[in-house]
């Protein structure tokens, strides 16, 4: 599996736009793509999932915040594959080509600096990527590409 990370210290440089379009284009070209939204603004998530749908179906149990909480607060392993969703709009557009799945972000990550206590911001995305890729079981690691977007603050 190839992993692409779109990271920049500065805001407003197009990280979310590039990530969303790159993920969608790769899926359109036949790849199986897993997009991971690590930004507390959750803009990548809301590019593919309506806010009301996210609140109803995913906010409580299907976001990267659940994984962070298990890792930091409970010191337990949460199977990252349990957080993967299939955005309905993408499934309809792909119509049998590739596929694009998503791990949603959570607005509750705003102002959350608990993870910074463990590792520096520069190391955070790398550590999350390494731990995340190792925690996805082999049966769900059939993605041709994983695209992660992070503010790296």
C-alpha positions in Angstrom: 0.0 0.0 0.0 1.3 3.4 -0.9 0.8 6.2 1.7 0.5 9.8 0.6 0.5 12.5 3.3 -0.6 16.1 2.6 1.0 18.1 5.4 1.8 21.8 5.8 2.3 24.1 8.8 0.4 26.9 7.2 -3.3 27.1 7.0 -5.2 28.0 3.8 -2.7 26.4 1.4 -5.1 23.9 -0.1 -4.3 20.7 2.0 -7.9 19.6 2.2 -8.7 20.5 -1.5 -5.7 18.6 -2.7 -6.4 15.6 -0.5 -10.1 15.4 -1.5 -9.4 15.7 -5.2 -6.4 13.4 -5.1 -8.4 10.7 -3.3 -11.4 11.0 -5.6 -9.3 11.0 -8.7 -7.3 7.9 -7.6 -10.6 6.1 -6.9 -12.0 7.2 -10.2 -8.9 5.7 -11.9 -9.7 2.3 -10.3 -7.7 2.4 -7.1 -9.0 1.5 -3.7 -8.3 4.6 -1.5 -8.5 5.2 2.2 -8.7 8.9 3.1 -7.8 9.7 6.7 -8.9 13.1 8.0 -6.6 14.2 10.9 -7.6 17.9 10.9 -9.9 19.1 13.8 -11.8 21.3 11.3 -13.0 18.0 9.7 -13.3 19.7 6.3 -12.1 16.6 4.4 -14.8 14.6 6.2 -17.5 17.2 5.3 -16.3 17.2 1.7 -17.7 13.7 1.4 -20.3 13.4 4.2 -23.1 15.8 5.0 -22.9 17.3 8.5 -26.3 16.0 9.5 -25.3 12.5 8.4 -22.0 12.7 10.3 -23.8 13.9 13.5 -26.4 11.1 13.2 -24.2 8.1 12.2 -20.5 8.8 12.9 -19.9 11.5 15.5 -20.1 9.3 18.5 -18.3 6.1 17.4 -16.7 6.4 13.9 -14.1 9.1 14.0 -10.3 9.3 14.5 -11.1 10.9 17.9 -12.3 7.5 19.1 -8.9 6.1 18.2 -7.0 8.9 19.8 -9.2 8.5 23.0 -8.5 4.8 23.2 -4.8 5.4 22.6 -4.3 8.3 25.0 -7.0 8.0 27.7 -7.5 4.3 28.0 -4.2 3.0 26.7 -6.0 0.4 24.7 -5.9 -0.6 21.0 -8.9 0.3 18.9 -9.1 -1.5 15.6 -8.7 1.4 13.1 -10.7 -0.6 10.5 -13.8 -0.2 12.7 -13.7 3.5 11.9 -13.7 3.2 8.1 -16.8 4.4 6.4 -17.9 4.3 2.8 -19.3 7.8 1.8 -22.5 7.2 -0.1 -21.9 10.0 -2.6 -18.6 8.6 -3.7 -20.0 5.1 -4.0 -22.7 6.4 -6.4 -20.2 8.3 -8.5 -17.6 5.5 -8.8 -20.1 3.0 -10.2 -17.9 0.0 -10.2 -14.5 1.7 -10.8 -12.3 2.1 -7.7 -13.5 2.9 -4.3 -12.8 5.6 -1.7 -13.3 5.0 2.0 -12.8 7.5 4.8 -11.9 7.7 8.4 -13.6 10.9 9.6 -12.2 13.6 11.8 -14.0 15.1 14.8 -14.7 18.7 15.7 -13.9 17.7 19.3 -10.2 17.5 18.4 -10.1 21.3 18.3 -7.9 22.6 21.1 -7.0 19.1 22.0 -3.3 19.0 22.7 -3.2 15.8 24.8 -1.3 14.0 22.0 1.4 16.7 22.1 2.4 15.6 25.6 3.5 12.3 24.2 5.2 13.4 21.0 6.1 16.7 19.4 3.8 18.1 16.6 6.4 17.3 14.0 6.5 13.7 15.0 2.7 13.4 15.5 1.6 12.7 11.9 4.4 10.2 11.4 3.6 8.4 14.6 -0.1 8.4 13.9 0.6 7.1 10.3 2.9 4.4 11.6 0.6 3.3 14.4 -2.5 3.6 12.2 -1.0 1.5 9.4 0.1 -1.2 11.8 -3.3 -1.3 13.5 -5.3 -1.8 10.3 -5.8 -5.6 10.0 -4.5 -7.3 6.9 -8.0 -8.0 5.5 -8.8 -4.3 5.4 -5.4 -3.3 4.2 -6.4 -4.0 0.6 -6.3 -0.3 -0.2 -4.1 0.6 -3.1 -3.4 4.0 -1.6 -4.0 5.8 1.7 -4.2 9.6 1.7 -3.9 11.5 5.0 -4.4 15.1 5.6 -3.1 16.9 8.7 -2.6 20.4 9.9 0.6 19.4 11.7 0.2 22.0 14.4 
